[in-house]
Amino acid sequence: MSDFTVELGALRTDATTFDDLADFFVGMVDTIQQWQSNIPDWGLMSDAKPGFDTATSGIATFADTGRTTMQDIANNLRNVADVYEAEEEAGVHASTGIY
C-alpha cells in the first residue's frame, strides 16, 4: 500500500509543478502588458508600433493559452489522484467489510 501513497504524492507534486508553470505564464502576460503600456510616445518609431502591438498581443495570447493548459493539467493530475485514492479506499472497505 505504501507504493500507492507515494504515487499519489507524486501526482500531487506534479500538479503543483504545473501550477507553478501556470503562474509563470501569468507573469509573462503581465510583463507583456507592461511593455505595451510603458511606451507612451513612439515618436520617429511610430511605424513600428502596429507590428509591436501585433507581436506582443500574439505572445500574450500564447502565454495565456499556456497558463490555461498548465492549470488544466494540474487539475487533471489532482483529480486522477483523488479518484485513485477514493477507489483504493472503496476497495479496502469492500475487502474488509468495514465502512
N, C-alpha and C positions, 0 to 999 in steps of 0.2 A: 504493500500500500504506500510505502514512503516514496517509491519512484513516481507514483501517480501525483502525489502532492508536489514533488519537485517539478514535474512537468507543468502543473497548473501554475506554479510560481513563475516558471519560465514564460508561459503565455502572458501572464500579467505583467512581467518585467518587459517583455517585448512590446506590449500595449503602451506602456509608459514611454518607451523609446519612440514609438510612433507619435505619441502626444507631444513629445519634445520636438520632433521634426515638424509637426503642425505649427508649434509655436515659432519655430524658425521661419516658416513661410509667412506667418503673421508679421514678423519683424521685417521681412523683405517688402511686403506690401506697404507697411508704414514708412520704410525708408524711401521707397519709390514715390510715395505721395509727398514726402518732404522734398524730394528732388523737384517734383513738379511745381510745388508752391514756393520754392526758395529762389526762383529765378524771375524776379518781378519785371525786369526790363531786358529784353533780348537785344535791343539796340541794333547794331550792324549785323548781328547774327539772327535777326528775326526770320529769315528764310529757313533757318534750321529748326525753328520751333515746331512746325507741324510734324516733321519727322521724329523729333524728340518725343513729342506727345504720343505719337502712334507707337513708338518703340516702348516707352515706359508704360503705357496703358496695356500693351500686349504682355509685357513682363509681369505686370501686376495681376493680370487675368490668369496667366500661367501659374504664378505663385499662389493665388487664391484657390485655383484648382488643386494644386499640390497640397494646400492646407486641408481642403475638404477630403481629399483622398487619404491623407495620413490619419485624419480623425476617423474616417470610416474603417480603415484597417485596425486602428486601436480599439474601436468599439467592437468590431467583429472578433478580435482576439479575446477581449474580455467576455463577450457573450459565449464564445466557444468554451472558455474556461469555466464559466458559470454553469453551462449545460452539462459539461463533463462532471463537474462536482455534484450537481443535482442528481445526475444519473447514477453516479457512484454511490451516493447516499441512499437512493431508492433501491439500488441493488443490494447494498448491505442490509438495509431494513428487510427487504424481501427474503434474503437468505437466512437472516437470524430471526425473523418474525417479530422484531422489535420496532415500533414506530414512535 
